[in-house]
Amino acid sequence: MPVGRLIVGEMKIQSANFEAIDSERVKVIGDLNLHTVSAYLAEGKSIISNAQARLCMDLSNIQVEDTSVLALLISWHRFAISQDKRLLIANCPQKLLEIAKLGGIHEILSFEV
């Protein structure tokens, strides 16, 4: 899916960008921050809804700008559980993984290693 832009005042908001690798793996692409996370939340939930019993979100192509990404991952995780599905997180940027460990969030999420 191509990345689109919406201009609100002086702020540019990037839409969510995902790439299906196979039926169980999706690559998340783009800058994830406070301004883009809501688009990623909605699109990610849609992808989870259409997935089989297991889905892996690959984060190897994201740019992390703040900790809003952790809230996004927790929201996806909770949504997956509500859909009786298992969500794995792959290729999490080291900086984000360290923050997750400091906050104990790594115990909630399933990181693929």
C-alpha positions as CSV (number, residue, x, y, z in Angstrom):
1,M,0.0,0.0,0.0
2,P,1.4,3.4,-0.8
3,V,1.9,6.0,1.9
4,G,-0.4,8.9,1.7
5,R,-0.2,12.3,3.4
6,L,-2.8,14.5,4.9
7,I,-1.9,18.1,5.8
8,V,-3.6,19.5,8.9
9,G,-2.4,23.1,9.5
10,E,1.3,22.9,9.5
11,M,1.5,19.2,10.5
12,K,1.8,16.4,8.0
13,I,0.2,13.1,9.0
14,Q,1.4,10.0,7.4
15,S,-1.1,7.1,6.7
16,A,-0.3,3.6,7.8
17,N,1.8,1.4,5.5
18,F,1.9,-2.4,5.7
19,E,3.2,-5.0,3.4
20,A,2.0,-8.6,3.4
21,I,4.9,-11.1,3.4
22,D,2.7,-14.2,3.6
23,S,-0.5,-15.3,5.2
24,E,0.9,-15.1,8.7
25,R,3.4,-12.2,8.5
26,V,3.0,-8.5,7.8
27,K,5.7,-5.9,7.6
28,V,5.0,-2.5,9.2
29,I,6.7,0.3,7.3
30,G,7.1,4.0,8.2
31,D,7.6,6.5,10.9
32,L,5.6,5.6,14.1
33,N,5.0,8.5,16.4
34,L,2.3,10.3,18.3
35,H,0.9,11.7,15.0
36,T,0.8,8.5,12.9
37,V,0.0,5.9,15.5
38,S,-3.8,6.2,15.2
39,A,-3.7,5.3,11.5
40,Y,-1.5,2.3,12.3
41,L,-3.9,1.3,15.1
42,A,-6.9,1.1,12.9
43,E,-5.2,-0.6,9.9
44,G,-3.5,-3.0,12.2
45,K,-6.8,-4.1,13.8
46,S,-8.2,-4.6,10.3
47,I,-5.3,-6.8,9.4
48,I,-5.6,-8.8,12.7
49,S,-9.3,-9.3,12.1
50,N,-8.6,-10.8,8.7
51,A,-5.7,-13.0,9.9
52,Q,-5.9,-16.7,10.8
53,A,-5.1,-17.8,14.3
54,R,-1.6,-16.4,14.3
55,L,-0.1,-13.2,12.9
56,C,3.4,-11.8,13.1
57,M,4.0,-8.0,12.8
58,D,7.5,-7.4,11.5
59,L,8.9,-4.1,12.7
60,S,12.2,-4.2,10.7
61,N,11.1,-1.2,8.6
62,I,9.8,1.3,11.1
63,Q,11.3,4.4,12.5
64,V,10.5,4.9,16.2
65,E,10.2,8.5,17.2
66,D,8.6,8.1,20.7
67,T,7.0,5.5,23.0
68,S,3.6,5.8,21.5
69,V,4.6,2.6,19.5
70,L,4.4,0.6,22.7
71,A,0.8,1.7,23.3
72,L,0.1,0.7,19.7
73,L,1.6,-2.8,20.2
74,I,-0.3,-3.3,23.4
75,S,-3.6,-2.2,21.7
76,W,-2.9,-4.7,18.8
77,H,-2.1,-7.4,21.4
78,R,-5.3,-6.8,23.3
79,F,-7.3,-6.7,20.1
80,A,-5.8,-10.0,18.9
81,I,-6.7,-11.7,22.2
82,S,-10.3,-10.4,21.8
83,Q,-10.3,-12.1,18.4
84,D,-8.9,-15.4,19.8
85,K,-5.6,-14.8,17.8
86,R,-2.0,-14.8,18.7
87,L,0.1,-11.7,17.8
88,L,3.9,-12.0,17.6
89,I,6.2,-9.0,17.2
90,A,9.3,-9.6,15.1
91,N,12.4,-7.5,14.5
92,C,11.6,-5.0,17.1
93,P,14.1,-2.1,17.1
94,Q,16.6,-2.5,20.0
95,K,15.8,0.9,21.5
96,L,12.1,0.0,21.7
97,L,12.7,-3.4,23.1
98,E,14.9,-1.9,25.8
99,I,12.1,0.5,26.8
100,A,9.6,-2.4,26.8
101,K,11.8,-4.3,29.2
102,L,12.3,-1.3,31.5
103,G,8.5,-0.9,31.7
104,G,7.8,-4.6,32.0
105,I,5.8,-4.5,28.8
106,H,8.0,-7.3,27.3
107,E,6.2,-9.7,29.6
108,I,2.8,-8.8,28.1
109,L,3.8,-8.8,24.4
110,S,5.1,-11.8,22.5
111,F,8.4,-10.9,20.8
112,E,9.8,-13.3,18.2
113,V,13.5,-13.8,18.8
